[in-house]
Amino acid sequence: MCTIHASRNFESHVRVQDRNEIDSDLKGIFLSRTREEALNQFTVFRNKWSSKYPKPVHNMEKSRGILLKYHDYPESIRRSIHSTNLIERMNKEIRRRIKIIDSLPSEESAMKMIYLRSAEINEQWSLRSPRGFYKCKDEIREMFQKRYPL
């Protein structure tokens, strides 16, 4: 789940007068340097807003673990991965290609077109790296070697 979309979703369930203050509080949570700091910020947020907006706060609390998952990664790369913008961009490119074709004769041809477009995008983007990746490349490699041993 993307922190930006979680914030927007939360803000869509609150009064307009409170949105700026809630947005500021949510940024405080999501831009925290450590998971502990983020959890402390969330506790303050929950105490402040749960009486006024119990359901959105409860929903945010349920997804808190997923929303703060990016804290498991090195700080230099967190800013690049706390959003799902790359995934959304890829979906947009695939939808754009499907729209141009207009109609596909079968499900198999649609799957083939999606595969080919994904391969093209993958090749284009393979030379790009997230901001801060080179600073923590070795640390990420170690993380994934522990997670997925050969």
SETI-17564 format. One record per residue: residue number from 1; x, y, z of N, C-alpha, C, O in turn. Coordinates in steps of 0.02 Angstrom, whole numbers, always signed. Layout:
<rs>
+-----+--------+--------+--------+--------+--------+--------+--------+--------+--------+--------+--------+--------+
|   i |    npx |    npy |    npz |   capx |   capy |   capz |    cpx |    cpy |    cpz |    opx |    opy |    opz |
+-----+--------+--------+--------+--------+--------+--------+--------+--------+--------+--------+--------+--------+
| NUM |      X |      Y |      Z |      X |      Y |      Z |      X |      Y |      Z |      X |      Y |      Z |
...
+-----+--------+--------+--------+--------+--------+--------+--------+--------+--------+--------+--------+--------+
</rs>
This chain:
<rs>
+-----+--------+--------+--------+--------+--------+--------+--------+--------+--------+--------+--------+--------+
|   i |    npx |    npy |    npz |   capx |   capy |   capz |    cpx |    cpy |    cpz |    opx |    opy |    opz |
+-----+--------+--------+--------+--------+--------+--------+--------+--------+--------+--------+--------+--------+
|   1 |    +42 |    -59 |     +0 |     +0 |     +0 |     +0 |    +44 |    +62 |     +0 |    +96 |    +64 |    +34 |
|   2 |    +26 |   +110 |    -36 |    +63 |   +172 |    -45 |    +44 |   +223 |     +9 |    -16 |   +232 |    +23 |
|   3 |    +92 |   +254 |    +39 |    +78 |   +303 |    +92 |    +40 |   +364 |    +65 |     -1 |   +393 |   +101 |
|   4 |    +54 |   +382 |     +4 |    +20 |   +440 |    -25 |    -54 |   +425 |    -35 |    -97 |   +467 |    -19 |
|   5 |    -69 |   +365 |    -61 |   -139 |   +347 |    -70 |   -174 |   +336 |     -3 |   -234 |   +351 |     +3 |
|   6 |   -139 |   +310 |    +46 |   -169 |   +302 |   +112 |   -187 |   +370 |   +141 |   -240 |   +378 |   +172 |
|   7 |   -143 |   +419 |   +133 |   -157 |   +487 |   +157 |   -217 |   +517 |   +121 |   -262 |   +545 |   +153 |
|   8 |   -219 |   +510 |    +55 |   -275 |   +537 |    +17 |   -340 |   +503 |    +36 |   -392 |   +535 |    +42 |
|   9 |   -337 |   +437 |    +45 |   -397 |   +401 |    +64 |   -422 |   +424 |   +133 |   -482 |   +434 |   +142 |
|  10 |   -377 |   +433 |   +180 |   -395 |   +457 |   +246 |   -427 |   +526 |   +241 |   -479 |   +540 |   +270 |
|  11 |   -394 |   +570 |   +203 |   -418 |   +639 |   +197 |   -485 |   +644 |   +162 |   -522 |   +692 |   +172 |
|  12 |   -502 |   +594 |   +122 |   -568 |   +595 |    +88 |   -625 |   +582 |   +136 |   -683 |   +593 |   +119 |
|  13 |   -610 |   +558 |   +196 |   -661 |   +542 |   +246 |   -664 |   +593 |   +303 |   -696 |   +580 |   +354 |
|  14 |   -632 |   +650 |   +294 |   -631 |   +700 |   +348 |   -657 |   +766 |   +322 |   -663 |   +778 |   +262 |
|  15 |   -672 |   +810 |   +369 |   -696 |   +877 |   +350 |   -640 |   +917 |   +318 |   -581 |   +909 |   +334 |
|  16 |   -659 |   +961 |   +273 |   -611 |  +1001 |   +236 |   -570 |  +1044 |   +283 |   -510 |  +1055 |   +271 |
|  17 |   -600 |  +1069 |   +336 |   -565 |  +1112 |   +384 |   -507 |  +1076 |   +418 |   -458 |  +1107 |   +438 |
|  18 |   -512 |  +1010 |   +425 |   -461 |   +972 |   +460 |   -407 |   +943 |   +414 |   -357 |   +917 |   +439 |
|  19 |   -416 |   +947 |   +350 |   -371 |   +912 |   +303 |   -299 |   +936 |   +307 |   -253 |   +894 |   +307 |
|  20 |   -287 |  +1000 |   +311 |   -217 |  +1024 |   +313 |   -181 |   +999 |   +375 |   -123 |   +979 |   +372 |
|  21 |   -216 |  +1002 |   +431 |   -185 |   +980 |   +494 |   -174 |   +904 |   +493 |   -121 |   +881 |   +516 |
|  22 |   -221 |   +867 |   +467 |   -214 |   +794 |   +462 |   -157 |   +777 |   +414 |   -117 |   +732 |   +427 |
|  23 |   -154 |   +812 |   +358 |   -101 |   +800 |   +309 |    -32 |   +812 |   +341 |    +14 |   +773 |   +331 |
|  24 |    -26 |   +864 |   +380 |    +36 |   +879 |   +414 |    +54 |   +823 |   +464 |   +111 |   +803 |   +469 |
|  25 |     +4 |   +800 |   +501 |    +15 |   +746 |   +549 |    +35 |   +681 |   +514 |    +80 |   +646 |   +537 |
|  26 |     +3 |   +665 |   +458 |    +20 |   +604 |   +421 |    +90 |   +608 |   +391 |   +126 |   +559 |   +391 |
|  27 |   +109 |   +667 |   +367 |   +177 |   +675 |   +342 |   +228 |   +664 |   +398 |   +281 |   +634 |   +386 |
|  28 |   +211 |   +687 |   +457 |   +255 |   +675 |   +514 |   +265 |   +601 |   +527 |   +320 |   +580 |   +546 |
|  29 |   +213 |   +562 |   +517 |   +218 |   +489 |   +526 |   +260 |   +459 |   +470 |   +308 |   +423 |   +483 |
|  30 |   +241 |   +472 |   +408 |   +271 |   +438 |   +351 |   +342 |   +462 |   +335 |   +380 |   +425 |   +302 |
|  31 |   +361 |   +521 |   +357 |   +429 |   +545 |   +343 |   +474 |   +538 |   +404 |   +528 |   +568 |   +405 |
|  32 |   +453 |   +500 |   +453 |   +495 |   +488 |   +512 |   +558 |   +450 |   +493 |   +558 |   +411 |   +445 |
|  33 |   +611 |   +462 |   +529 |   +675 |   +430 |   +514 |   +678 |   +357 |   +536 |   +714 |   +317 |   +506 |
|  34 |   +641 |   +339 |   +588 |   +642 |   +270 |   +612 |   +571 |   +244 |   +620 |   +523 |   +283 |   +625 |
|  35 |   +564 |   +178 |   +623 |   +498 |   +148 |   +633 |   +470 |   +167 |   +702 |   +411 |   +181 |   +709 |
|  36 |   +513 |   +168 |   +753 |   +491 |   +185 |   +821 |   +464 |   +256 |   +823 |   +412 |   +269 |   +853 |
|  37 |   +499 |   +301 |   +791 |   +476 |   +371 |   +788 |   +409 |   +375 |   +751 |   +364 |   +411 |   +772 |
|  38 |   +402 |   +337 |   +697 |   +339 |   +336 |   +660 |   +282 |   +308 |   +703 |   +227 |   +334 |   +701 |
|  39 |   +296 |   +255 |   +740 |   +245 |   +226 |   +784 |   +225 |   +275 |   +840 |   +167 |   +279 |   +858 |
|  40 |   +274 |   +311 |   +866 |   +259 |   +362 |   +917 |   +216 |   +417 |   +887 |   +168 |   +440 |   +918 |
|  41 |   +234 |   +439 |   +827 |   +195 |   +491 |   +793 |   +124 |   +466 |   +780 |    +76 |   +504 |   +787 |
|  42 |   +118 |   +402 |   +762 |    +51 |   +374 |   +750 |    +10 |   +372 |   +814 |    -50 |   +385 |   +812 |
|  43 |    +41 |   +357 |   +870 |     +5 |   +356 |   +934 |    -22 |   +426 |   +949 |    -80 |   +433 |   +971 |
|  44 |    +18 |   +476 |   +938 |     -4 |   +546 |   +948 |    -61 |   +561 |   +900 |   -111 |   +592 |   +919 |
|  45 |    -53 |   +540 |   +837 |   -105 |   +551 |   +786 |   -170 |   +517 |   +807 |   -224 |   +548 |   +804 |
|  46 |   -166 |   +454 |   +829 |   -225 |   +416 |   +849 |   -260 |   +450 |   +908 |   -321 |   +458 |   +909 |
|  47 |   -222 |   +471 |   +958 |   -251 |   +505 |  +1016 |   -285 |   +570 |   +997 |   -335 |   +589 |  +1027 |
|  48 |   -257 |   +604 |   +949 |   -283 |   +669 |   +928 |   -346 |   +663 |   +886 |   -393 |   +702 |   +896 |
|  49 |   -349 |   +614 |   +841 |   -403 |   +612 |   +791 |   -454 |   +555 |   +800 |   -506 |   +556 |   +767 |
|  50 |   -441 |   +506 |   +842 |   -486 |   +449 |   +846 |   -556 |   +466 |   +873 |   -604 |   +433 |   +855 |
|  51 |   -561 |   +516 |   +915 |   -628 |   +535 |   +940 |   -669 |   +568 |   +885 |   -730 |   +561 |   +884 |
|  52 |   -637 |   +604 |   +841 |   -672 |   +640 |   +788 |   -684 |   +597 |   +727 |   -736 |   +601 |   +694 |
|  53 |   -635 |   +554 |   +710 |   -639 |   +511 |   +651 |   -619 |   +440 |   +669 |   -566 |   +416 |   +649 |
|  54 |   -662 |   +404 |   +707 |   -642 |   +338 |   +731 |   -631 |   +286 |   +677 |   -583 |   +248 |   +680 |
|  55 |   -674 |   +284 |   +627 |   -667 |   +231 |   +575 |   -605 |   +241 |   +532 |   -567 |   +193 |   +524 |
|  56 |   -592 |   +301 |   +504 |   -530 |   +309 |   +465 |   -467 |   +296 |   +506 |   -418 |   +268 |   +481 |
|  57 |   -467 |   +317 |   +569 |   -408 |   +306 |   +611 |   -399 |   +231 |   +623 |   -343 |   +205 |   +621 |
|  58 |   -455 |   +196 |   +636 |   -451 |   +123 |   +646 |   -425 |    +88 |   +583 |   -383 |    +43 |   +588 |
|  59 |   -449 |   +109 |   +525 |   -425 |    +79 |   +462 |   -350 |    +92 |   +451 |   -314 |    +49 |   +428 |
|  60 |   -329 |   +152 |   +468 |   -258 |   +169 |   +463 |   -217 |   +127 |   +511 |   -162 |   +105 |   +495 |
|  61 |   -244 |   +116 |   +570 |   -208 |    +76 |   +620 |   -202 |     +3 |   +598 |   -151 |    -28 |   +610 |
|  62 |   -253 |    -23 |   +565 |   -250 |    -92 |   +541 |   -196 |   -101 |   +488 |   -164 |   -153 |   +485 |
|  63 |   -187 |    -51 |   +445 |   -138 |    -56 |   +391 |    -71 |    -25 |   +408 |    -27 |    -19 |   +365 |
|  64 |    -62 |     -5 |   +470 |     -1 |    +29 |   +492 |    +63 |    -12 |   +478 |   +113 |    +16 |   +456 |
|  65 |    +61 |    -77 |   +490 |   +120 |   -119 |   +478 |   +141 |   -119 |   +405 |   +200 |   -116 |   +389 |
|  66 |    +92 |   -122 |   +360 |   +107 |   -122 |   +288 |   +131 |    -53 |   +267 |   +178 |    -47 |   +227 |
|  67 |    +99 |     -1 |   +293 |   +118 |    +67 |   +274 |   +189 |    +86 |   +296 |   +221 |   +128 |   +264 |
|  68 |   +212 |    +56 |   +349 |   +279 |    +73 |   +374 |   +332 |    +21 |   +354 |   +387 |    +23 |   +381 |
|  69 |   +315 |    -23 |   +309 |   +360 |    -76 |   +288 |   +425 |    -48 |   +258 |   +478 |    -80 |   +263 |
|  70 |   +421 |    +10 |   +226 |   +481 |    +38 |   +195 |   +535 |    +55 |   +246 |   +593 |    +67 |   +227 |
|  71 |   +518 |    +57 |   +310 |   +569 |    +68 |   +362 |   +616 |     +9 |   +370 |   +667 |    +14 |   +405 |
|  72 |   +600 |    -48 |   +339 |   +645 |   -106 |   +342 |   +705 |    -97 |   +295 |   +752 |   -136 |   +298 |
|  73 |   +703 |    -47 |   +254 |   +756 |    -35 |   +204 |   +800 |    +24 |   +225 |   +780 |    +64 |   +267 |
|  74 |   +859 |    +28 |   +196 |   +905 |    +83 |   +214 |   +873 |   +152 |   +202 |   +832 |   +161 |   +157 |
|  75 |   +892 |   +199 |   +243 |   +862 |   +265 |   +241 |   +872 |   +301 |   +174 |   +828 |   +338 |   +153 |
|  76 |   +928 |   +289 |   +141 |   +942 |   +325 |    +79 |   +893 |   +307 |    +23 |   +886 |   +345 |    -25 |
|  77 |   +860 |   +250 |    +28 |   +815 |   +228 |    -25 |   +741 |   +233 |     -6 |   +698 |   +225 |    -49 |
|  78 |   +727 |   +246 |    +57 |   +657 |   +247 |    +80 |   +613 |   +295 |    +42 |   +556 |   +279 |    +25 |
|  79 |   +638 |   +353 |    +29 |   +598 |   +404 |     -5 |   +574 |   +380 |    -73 |   +520 |   +399 |    -96 |
|  80 |   +614 |   +338 |   -106 |   +597 |   +313 |   -172 |   +547 |   +256 |   -170 |   +511 |   +245 |   -218 |
|  81 |   +544 |   +220 |   -114 |   +502 |   +160 |   -113 |   +439 |   +166 |    -71 |   +401 |   +118 |    -68 |
|  82 |   +427 |   +223 |    -39 |   +366 |   +227 |     +2 |   +305 |   +243 |    -40 |   +250 |   +251 |    -12 |
|  83 |   +313 |   +248 |   -104 |   +258 |   +261 |   -150 |   +256 |   +207 |   -203 |   +307 |   +175 |   -218 |
|  84 |   +198 |   +197 |   -233 |   +190 |   +147 |   -285 |   +189 |   +179 |   -355 |   +160 |   +151 |   -401 |
|  85 |   +219 |   +236 |   -362 |   +216 |   +273 |   -425 |   +244 |   +234 |   -484 |   +217 |   +239 |   -539 |
|  86 |   +298 |   +196 |   -475 |   +326 |   +157 |   -530 |   +277 |   +105 |   -555 |   +270 |    +94 |   -615 |
|  87 |   +243 |    +71 |   -509 |   +194 |    +21 |   -528 |   +136 |    +54 |   -565 |   +113 |    +28 |   -616 |
|  88 |   +113 |   +110 |   -540 |    +59 |   +146 |   -572 |    +79 |   +170 |   -642 |    +39 |   +167 |   -689 |
|  89 |   +140 |   +192 |   -649 |   +164 |   +214 |   -714 |   +164 |   +156 |   -764 |   +144 |   +165 |   -822 |
|  90 |   +186 |    +98 |   -742 |   +186 |    +39 |   -785 |   +115 |    +20 |   -806 |   +102 |     +6 |   -864 |
|  91 |    +69 |    +20 |   -759 |     -1 |     +5 |   -775 |    -30 |    +55 |   -825 |    -67 |    +37 |   -870 |
|  92 |    -11 |   +118 |   -817 |    -35 |   +170 |   -863 |     -8 |   +157 |   -934 |    -44 |   +165 |   -983 |
|  93 |    +56 |   +138 |   -939 |    +85 |   +123 |  -1004 |    +50 |    +63 |  -1037 |    +38 |    +64 |  -1098 |
|  94 |    +34 |    +13 |   -999 |     -1 |    -46 |  -1026 |    -71 |    -26 |  -1049 |    -92 |    -46 |  -1103 |
|  95 |   -107 |    +11 |  -1008 |   -175 |    +34 |  -1027 |   -172 |    +77 |  -1090 |   -216 |    +72 |  -1134 |
|  96 |   -122 |   +119 |  -1095 |   -115 |   +162 |  -1154 |   -106 |   +119 |  -1217 |   -135 |   +134 |  -1269 |
|  97 |    -66 |    +67 |  -1213 |    -55 |    +23 |  -1270 |   -118 |    -15 |  -1289 |   -134 |    -22 |  -1348 |
|  98 |   -155 |    -38 |  -1239 |   -218 |    -74 |  -1252 |   -268 |    -27 |  -1286 |   -305 |    -48 |  -1330 |
|  99 |   -270 |    +35 |  -1265 |   -317 |    +83 |  -1293 |   -303 |    +96 |  -1367 |   -349 |   +103 |  -1407 |
| 100 |   -239 |    +98 |  -1385 |   -220 |   +108 |  -1454 |   -243 |    +50 |  -1497 |   -267 |    +60 |  -1553 |
| 101 |   -235 |    -10 |  -1472 |   -253 |    -70 |  -1510 |   -329 |    -75 |  -1516 |   -354 |   -101 |  -1566 |
| 102 |   -367 |    -50 |  -1468 |   -439 |    -46 |  -1467 |   -474 |   -112 |  -1453 |   -516 |   -115 |  -1408 |
| 103 |   -459 |   -165 |  -1490 |   -491 |   -229 |  -1475 |   -441 |   -285 |  -1487 |   -401 |   -283 |  -1534 |
| 104 |   -444 |   -334 |  -1444 |   -399 |   -391 |  -1450 |   -441 |   -453 |  -1463 |   -493 |   -462 |  -1431 |
| 105 |   -420 |   -496 |  -1509 |   -461 |   -553 |  -1529 |   -471 |   -606 |  -1474 |   -522 |   -641 |  -1474 |
| 106 |   -424 |   -612 |  -1427 |   -431 |   -664 |  -1376 |   -394 |   -643 |  -1313 |   -356 |   -595 |  -1312 |
| 107 |   -407 |   -680 |  -1259 |   -373 |   -667 |  -1196 |   -298 |   -681 |  -1203 |   -257 |   -647 |  -1174 |
| 108 |   -282 |   -731 |  -1243 |   -212 |   -749 |  -1254 |   -174 |   -691 |  -1288 |   -117 |   -677 |  -1270 |
| 109 |   -206 |   -659 |  -1336 |   -173 |   -603 |  -1370 |   -165 |   -544 |  -1322 |   -115 |   -507 |  -1327 |
| 110 |   -213 |   -534 |  -1278 |   -207 |   -480 |  -1228 |   -148 |   -494 |  -1181 |   -109 |   -450 |  -1166 |
| 111 |   -143 |   -557 |  -1158 |    -88 |   -575 |  -1114 |    -20 |   -567 |  -1149 |    +28 |   -546 |  -1118 |
| 112 |    -18 |   -585 |  -1212 |    +44 |   -578 |  -1251 |    +63 |   -505 |  -1258 |   +122 |   -487 |  -1251 |
| 113 |    +14 |   -462 |  -1271 |    +27 |   -391 |  -1279 |    +51 |   -362 |  -1212 |    +98 |   -321 |  -1211 |
| 114 |    +20 |   -381 |  -1157 |    +41 |   -357 |  -1091 |   +112 |   -380 |  -1076 |   +153 |   -341 |  -1051 |
| 115 |   +127 |   -443 |  -1091 |   +195 |   -469 |  -1080 |   +246 |   -430 |  -1120 |   +298 |   -409 |  -1094 |
| 116 |   +232 |   -419 |  -1185 |   +280 |   -384 |  -1228 |   +290 |   -312 |  -1205 |   +347 |   -287 |  -1204 |
| 117 |   +236 |   -278 |  -1186 |   +242 |   -209 |  -1162 |   +281 |   -207 |  -1096 |   +321 |   -162 |  -1086 |
| 118 |   +268 |   -255 |  -1052 |   +305 |   -259 |   -989 |   +379 |   -269 |  -1002 |   +421 |   -238 |   -968 |
| 119 |   +395 |   -312 |  -1049 |   +466 |   -324 |  -1066 |   +498 |   -261 |  -1093 |   +555 |   -246 |  -1075 |
| 120 |   +463 |   -224 |  -1136 |   +489 |   -161 |  -1163 |   +503 |   -111 |  -1107 |   +557 |    -81 |  -1103 |
| 121 |   +454 |   -103 |  -1063 |   +461 |    -55 |  -1008 |   +518 |    -77 |   -962 |   +558 |    -35 |   -939 |
| 122 |   +522 |   -141 |   -948 |   +575 |   -167 |   -906 |   +643 |   -152 |   -936 |   +689 |   -132 |   -900 |
| 123 |   +650 |   -160 |  -1000 |   +713 |   -146 |  -1034 |   +730 |    -71 |  -1030 |   +787 |    -52 |  -1017 |
| 124 |   +679 |    -28 |  -1041 |   +690 |    +44 |  -1038 |   +711 |    +65 |   -967 |   +757 |   +106 |   -959 |
| 125 |   +678 |    +38 |   -918 |   +689 |    +59 |   -849 |   +746 |    +22 |   -815 |   +765 |    +40 |   -759 |
| 126 |   +775 |    -28 |   -847 |   +827 |    -67 |   -814 |   +891 |    -27 |   -802 |   +931 |    -43 |   -759 |
| 127 |   +899 |    +25 |   -840 |   +958 |    +67 |   -832 |   +949 |   +119 |   -777 |   +997 |   +150 |   -754 |
| 128 |   +887 |   +129 |   -756 |   +873 |   +178 |   -703 |   +879 |   +144 |   -635 |   +868 |    +84 |   -628 |
| 129 |   +897 |   +182 |   -586 |   +898 |   +155 |   -518 |   +866 |   +207 |   -472 |   +871 |   +267 |   -484 |
| 130 |   +833 |   +184 |   -420 |   +801 |   +230 |   -373 |   +852 |   +276 |   -341 |   +910 |   +258 |   -331 |
| 131 |   +830 |   +336 |   -325 |   +873 |   +385 |   -293 |   +900 |   +356 |   -228 |   +862 |   +330 |   -187 |
| 132 |   +965 |   +360 |   -219 |   +997 |   +336 |   -158 |  +1016 |   +262 |   -160 |  +1043 |   +236 |   -111 |
| 133 |  +1002 |   +229 |   -216 |  +1015 |   +157 |   -220 |  +1090 |   +141 |   -214 |  +1109 |    +94 |   -179 |
| 134 |  +1132 |   +179 |   -248 |  +1203 |   +163 |   -247 |  +1234 |   +170 |   -178 |  +1284 |   +137 |   -163 |
| 135 |  +1205 |   +213 |   -136 |  +1231 |   +221 |    -68 |  +1220 |   +158 |    -27 |  +1259 |   +143 |    +19 |
| 136 |  +1167 |   +121 |    -42 |  +1149 |    +64 |     +0 |  +1146 |     -2 |    -38 |  +1116 |    -51 |    -14 |
| 137 |  +1176 |     -4 |    -97 |  +1173 |    -64 |   -139 |  +1198 |   -126 |   -102 |  +1167 |   -179 |   -106 |
| 138 |  +1254 |   -121 |    -68 |  +1282 |   -179 |    -33 |  +1237 |   -202 |    +24 |  +1228 |   -261 |    +36 |
| 139 |  +1210 |   -154 |    +60 |  +1165 |   -170 |   +116 |  +1102 |   -206 |    +91 |  +1078 |   -253 |   +122 |
| 140 |  +1075 |   -183 |    +35 |  +1015 |   -216 |     +6 |  +1033 |   -286 |    -18 |   +994 |   -332 |     -8 |
| 141 |  +1091 |   -293 |    -49 |  +1112 |   -359 |    -71 |  +1116 |   -408 |    -12 |  +1094 |   -465 |    -18 |
| 142 |  +1145 |   -386 |    +44 |  +1148 |   -428 |   +104 |  +1079 |   -445 |   +130 |  +1067 |   -502 |   +150 |
| 143 |  +1034 |   -396 |   +130 |   +966 |   -408 |   +154 |   +933 |   -464 |   +114 |   +902 |   -509 |   +142 |
| 144 |   +939 |   -460 |    +48 |   +906 |   -508 |     +6 |   +941 |   -576 |     +6 |   +909 |   -627 |     -5 |
| 145 |  +1006 |   -577 |    +18 |  +1041 |   -641 |    +24 |  +1019 |   -677 |    +88 |  +1014 |   -739 |    +88 |
| 146 |  +1006 |   -640 |   +141 |   +980 |   -670 |   +203 |   +909 |   -694 |   +192 |   +890 |   -748 |   +216 |
| 147 |   +869 |   -654 |   +156 |   +799 |   -671 |   +146 |   +791 |   -729 |    +98 |   +748 |   -772 |   +108 |
| 148 |   +831 |   -731 |    +46 |   +826 |   -782 |     -6 |   +893 |   -817 |    -16 |   +926 |   -805 |    -66 |
| 149 |   +913 |   -859 |    +31 |   +978 |   -893 |    +24 |   +978 |   -941 |    -35 |   +927 |   -970 |    -53 |
| 150 |  +1036 |   -949 |    -65 |  +1042 |   -993 |   -123 |  +1043 |  -1064 |   -105 |  +1048 |  -1108 |   -148 |
+-----+--------+--------+--------+--------+--------+--------+--------+--------+--------+--------+--------+--------+
</rs>
